[in-house]
Amino acid sequence: MSRKGESITLSISDRDKSQLEAIAMELGMKWGDRPNISKLVEAIARKQIQISKNNDWASDRIETLSRTFKLLIDYGELDRAKVIANLLLERSELSSPLRRDIERFLDKPPEIWRHTIDRYIKQQQPFRLQYLDAADRSHQFSIYHAKVTPHDKRLYLDCWCEESTSSDDVVALKHNRCLRLDRIPAEAAITSIQGKWRSQLDYIHVTFNLSGNLAFAYQPREEDIDNTWLDTAPPMRQIIRKISSTFWLYRDIMPYAEDCEIIEPDDVREKFKEKVRSLYLKYQDSSL
């Protein structure tokens, strides 16, 4: 009796076998209702299936897709985020932390909490929100005003919260919080609470002077309420800006600290002085 074909033995793990069976099933290579790995191997040998490298993407491509994936989640475009997520999961270049984040997202997409937040903001309904900080510590915030705002290429929930004791901002801004949307747990409990919706965040006006090349290169911001050239030698520009958070103000001016001086209010100026002093001490030569 002649044999219909040659047989081979594959020494593979159960996990690899399951993945091969899944590929065979996806491509319609079956024996009855069951996936047929032999048909899959035969199709590869006959070049009926194209095999390509899965580790040749440049790091900037992975980074761009990862950033797009996170932004789509922030903007509530969850179906599109799932497309990018599945595309990334196919790549072997993916770092373990990013892979875990994507798998966690696909396991529990944050549809419920994002839609709930958007609805409460539209209805001007105060709500209580669960949040994880950078150290994964859980917090509860009672929110009476909120808006989704882009900061530094990410989306944040800028909000006015009843809780202020853990804030390190100046007194006038202690009730304002800037919460990263991706740190709101997928299973976050978001519930309505009693109270009156506030018309806006708390704001203060900060005055700072720009000198040197920065004074000439400065591009006015939407939140600037005054922009004046001072009668000084050399020329100096004075800006008065409306802010809701000193964190983002300091982030803006720190790279230009030599040519930017905060004038008032005093507590904003003093807080920045402490940051500069701390930085100086960190780099001070201990032998001096």
GUMIKOL-499691 format. One record per residue (C-alpha): residue in one letter; z, y, x. Coordinates in steps of 0.2 Angstrom, whole numbers. Layout:
N
('a' (Z Y X))
...
***
This chain:
288
('m' (0 0 0))
('s' (-5 17 7))
('r' (7 31 8))
('k' (2 47 -2))
('g' (10 59 11))
('e' (21 60 27))
('s' (39 63 24))
('i' (51 75 35))
('t' (69 77 35))
('l' (77 94 35))
('s' (94 97 43))
('i' (100 112 34))
('s' (116 118 26))
('d' (119 117 7))
('r' (118 136 6))
('d' (101 136 15))
('k' (95 122 3))
('s' (101 132 -12))
('q' (91 147 -6))
('l' (75 137 -3))
('e' (77 130 -20))
('a' (79 147 -27))
('i' (63 153 -18))
('a' (53 138 -24))
('m' (59 141 -42))
('e' (54 159 -41))
('l' (37 155 -35))
('g' (35 141 -48))
('m' (35 127 -36))
('k' (43 113 -46))
('w' (44 95 -49))
('g' (46 94 -68))
('d' (60 107 -71))
('r' (67 106 -54))
('p' (63 116 -39))
('n' (52 107 -26))
('i' (56 112 -8))
('s' (42 101 -1))
('k' (29 111 -11))
('l' (36 127 -4))
('v' (35 120 14))
('e' (17 114 11))
('a' (12 131 4))
('i' (19 139 20))
('a' (10 127 31))
('r' (-7 131 22))
('k' (-3 150 23))
('q' (-3 151 4))
('i' (13 161 6))
('q' (14 175 18))
('i' (29 175 30))
('s' (35 191 38))
('k' (49 197 49))
('n' (65 202 40))
('n' (73 212 54))
('d' (60 224 60))
('w' (65 240 50))
('a' (70 255 60))
('s' (88 261 57))
('d' (82 277 50))
('r' (73 268 36))
('i' (89 258 31))
('e' (99 274 32))
('t' (86 283 21))
('l' (86 270 8))
('s' (105 268 9))
('r' (107 287 6))
('t' (94 286 -9))
('f' (104 271 -16))
('k' (120 281 -16))
('l' (113 297 -23))
('l' (105 287 -37))
('i' (122 281 -42))
('d' (129 298 -41))
('y' (116 305 -52))
('g' (118 291 -65))
('e' (101 283 -61))
('l' (108 266 -61))
('d' (92 256 -65))
('r' (83 264 -50))
('a' (99 261 -39))
('k' (98 243 -43))
('v' (80 242 -37))
('i' (85 250 -20))
('a' (100 238 -20))
('n' (90 222 -22))
('l' (77 228 -9))
('l' (91 232 4))
('l' (99 215 1))
('e' (84 206 6))
('r' (85 214 24))
('s' (94 205 38))
('e' (97 222 47))
('l' (110 227 34))
('s' (127 230 41))
('s' (141 220 33))
('p' (150 235 25))
('l' (134 241 17))
('r' (130 224 11))
('r' (148 222 3))
('d' (146 239 -5))
('i' (129 235 -13))
('e' (135 218 -19))
('r' (151 226 -26))
('f' (139 238 -35))
('l' (128 225 -42))
('d' (143 214 -48))
('k' (151 229 -57))
('p' (139 244 -60))
('p' (148 260 -64))
('e' (139 263 -80))
('i' (154 265 -91))
('w' (164 278 -81))
('r' (149 289 -76))
('h' (143 290 -94))
('t' (161 293 -100))
('i' (164 308 -88))
('d' (147 316 -93))
('r' (151 314 -111))
('y' (169 322 -109))
('i' (161 337 -99))
('k' (148 340 -112))
('q' (161 339 -126))
('q' (174 350 -115))
('q' (186 336 -118))
('p' (201 335 -105))
('f' (203 318 -98))
('r' (213 307 -86))
('l' (204 299 -71))
('q' (209 286 -58))
('y' (203 290 -40))
('l' (204 282 -23))
('d' (206 293 -8))
('a' (199 290 9))
('a' (214 278 13))
('d' (211 269 -3))
('r' (227 276 -11))
('s' (226 277 -30))
('h' (228 293 -39))
('q' (229 299 -57))
('f' (222 316 -61))
('s' (223 325 -78))
('i' (207 336 -78))
('y' (205 351 -89))
('h' (188 357 -82))
('a' (175 348 -72))
('k' (157 349 -66))
('v' (146 338 -55))
('t' (141 348 -39))
('p' (132 343 -23))
('h' (141 346 -7))
('d' (135 340 10))
('k' (121 329 3))
('r' (133 320 -9))
('l' (139 323 -27))
('y' (157 327 -31))
('l' (167 331 -46))
('d' (173 348 -44))
('c' (188 349 -56))
('w' (204 358 -61))
('c' (218 346 -62))
('e' (236 348 -68))
('e' (243 339 -53))
('s' (244 350 -38))
('t' (259 344 -27))
('s' (248 333 -15))
('s' (235 347 -12))
('d' (235 356 5))
('d' (224 371 -1))
('v' (231 389 -3))
('v' (242 392 -18))
('a' (229 400 -28))
('l' (217 385 -27))
('k' (230 371 -27))
('h' (224 365 -45))
('n' (206 363 -39))
('r' (200 346 -33))
('c' (184 340 -26))
('l' (182 321 -29))
('r' (168 311 -22))
('l' (160 301 -36))
('d' (158 285 -25))
('r' (177 284 -24))
('i' (179 283 -42))
('p' (182 264 -45))
('a' (169 254 -55))
('e' (184 248 -66))
('a' (192 266 -67))
('a' (202 270 -82))
('i' (195 286 -90))
('t' (204 292 -105))
('s' (204 307 -116))
('i' (220 318 -116))
('q' (227 332 -126))
('g' (225 350 -120))
('k' (213 365 -120))
('w' (197 364 -109))
('r' (197 378 -96))
('s' (182 389 -94))
('q' (181 387 -75))
('l' (189 382 -59))
('d' (201 394 -50))
('y' (192 406 -38))
('i' (197 418 -25))
('h' (187 431 -15))
('v' (186 429 4))
('t' (181 442 16))
('f' (174 438 33))
('n' (164 447 46))
('l' (149 440 56))
('s' (144 446 73))
('g' (132 443 87))
('n' (116 433 82))
('l' (124 426 67))
('a' (125 443 59))
('f' (106 445 59))
('a' (102 426 56))
('y' (114 425 41))
('q' (105 419 24))
('p' (115 426 9))
('r' (122 413 -3))
('e' (122 412 -22))
('e' (141 414 -21))
('d' (141 429 -11))
('i' (147 444 -21))
('d' (145 457 -7))
('n' (134 458 9))
('t' (136 474 19))
('w' (132 480 36))
('l' (147 488 44))
('d' (146 504 54))
('t' (151 496 71))
('a' (144 494 88))
('p' (138 481 90))
('p' (132 479 72))
('m' (143 468 61))
('r' (140 461 44))
('q' (154 459 31))
('i' (153 445 17))
('i' (163 444 2))
('r' (162 426 -5))
('k' (169 418 -21))
('i' (176 401 -17))
('s' (185 387 -26))
('s' (190 377 -11))
('t' (195 382 7))
('f' (189 365 13))
('w' (171 369 11))
('l' (173 387 17))
('y' (180 380 33))
('r' (166 367 35))
('d' (153 381 33))
('i' (161 393 46))
('m' (168 381 59))
('p' (152 379 68))
('y' (150 398 70))
('a' (169 401 73))
('e' (165 412 88))
('d' (155 424 78))
('c' (164 423 61))
('e' (181 430 58))
('i' (190 428 41))
('i' (198 445 36))
('e' (207 441 20))
('p' (216 435 10))
('d' (230 432 23))
('d' (234 414 18))
('v' (216 409 20))
('r' (215 418 37))
('e' (232 410 43))
('k' (227 392 37))
('f' (211 394 48))
('k' (221 400 62))
('e' (231 385 62))
('k' (216 374 62))
('v' (209 383 77))
('r' (226 382 86))
('s' (227 364 83))
('l' (210 361 90))
('y' (214 371 105))
('l' (230 361 108))
('k' (220 345 107))
('y' (208 350 121))
('q' (221 360 131))
('d' (223 353 149))
('s' (240 344 149))
('s' (241 348 168))
('l' (242 367 165))
***
